[in-house]
Amino acid sequence: MRTEDEEKILMQALSTYGVAAQEMMLFEECGELINAVAKTHRNRASDADVITELADVSIIIDQMAMYYGKEAFLREKERKLVRLNKRLNLNDGQQIP
């Protein structure tokens, strides 16, 4: 699916359900992901279950990023990746370009 189509769907979901409802959905989806990961450690869920929940969380996060500010979100994500890279470099001395 093209990014343009994805953004249209995400905006339609926000418009249809409202931000408050989608924020509650964020709580629910994150909880389901946590449960799926926990269950894999007890052999009660599969990697496919985790992938399903990761996709759900990713979609709702994209909606929240659009609402709160997609560009600011992407900048902050990049900043945190740079910070992570620096922390990792303390351990092995190699830097990712």
C-alpha positions in Angstrom: 0.0 0.0 0.0 1.3 3.5 -0.8 2.1 6.0 1.9 -0.5 8.3 0.5 -3.2 5.6 0.9 -2.0 4.7 4.4 -2.2 8.3 5.5 -5.7 8.6 4.2 -6.8 5.5 6.1 -5.1 6.7 9.3 -6.8 10.1 9.1 -10.1 8.5 8.3 -9.8 6.3 11.4 -9.0 9.4 13.6 -11.9 11.3 12.1 -14.4 8.3 12.4 -13.5 7.2 15.9 -12.1 10.4 17.4 -8.8 10.9 19.1 -9.9 10.0 22.5 -11.2 6.6 21.3 -7.9 6.0 19.4 -5.9 6.9 22.5 -7.8 4.2 24.4 -7.2 1.8 21.5 -3.5 2.6 21.9 -3.7 1.4 25.5 -5.5 -1.8 24.4 -3.2 -2.6 21.6 0.0 -2.1 23.7 -1.5 -4.4 26.3 -2.2 -7.0 23.7 1.4 -6.8 22.5 2.8 -7.1 26.0 0.6 -10.2 26.6 1.6 -11.8 23.3 5.3 -11.3 24.1 4.8 -12.6 27.7 3.0 -15.7 26.3 5.8 -16.5 24.0 8.0 -17.0 27.0 5.6 -19.6 28.3 5.1 -21.2 24.9 1.5 -20.1 24.8 1.8 -17.8 21.7 3.8 -17.8 18.5 6.0 -15.3 16.7 3.0 -14.8 14.4 0.9 -13.7 17.3 3.6 -11.1 18.3 3.8 -9.9 14.7 0.1 -9.4 14.5 0.2 -7.3 17.7 3.2 -5.4 16.5 1.3 -4.4 13.3 -1.7 -3.3 15.4 0.5 -1.1 17.6 2.4 0.3 14.7 -0.9 1.4 13.0 -2.2 3.1 16.1 1.2 4.7 16.8 1.1 6.1 13.2 -2.3 7.6 13.9 -1.1 9.2 17.1 2.0 10.5 15.4 -0.3 12.1 12.7 -2.4 13.7 15.4 0.4 15.0 17.7 2.7 15.9 14.8 4.2 13.5 12.4 7.3 15.6 11.5 8.1 16.2 15.2 7.6 12.5 15.9 10.0 11.5 13.0 12.6 14.0 14.3 12.4 12.7 17.8 12.6 9.1 16.6 15.8 10.0 14.6 17.2 11.8 17.6 16.7 8.7 19.8 18.2 6.4 17.1 21.3 8.6 17.0 21.5 8.5 20.8 21.1 4.7 20.8 23.9 4.4 18.2 26.2 6.5 20.4 25.4 4.2 23.4 26.1 1.1 21.3 29.4 2.6 20.1 30.6 2.9 23.7 30.5 -0.9 23.8 32.2 -1.8 20.5 33.9 1.3 19.2 32.1 1.1 15.8 29.8 3.7 14.5 26.9 3.2 12.0 27.1 5.9 9.3 
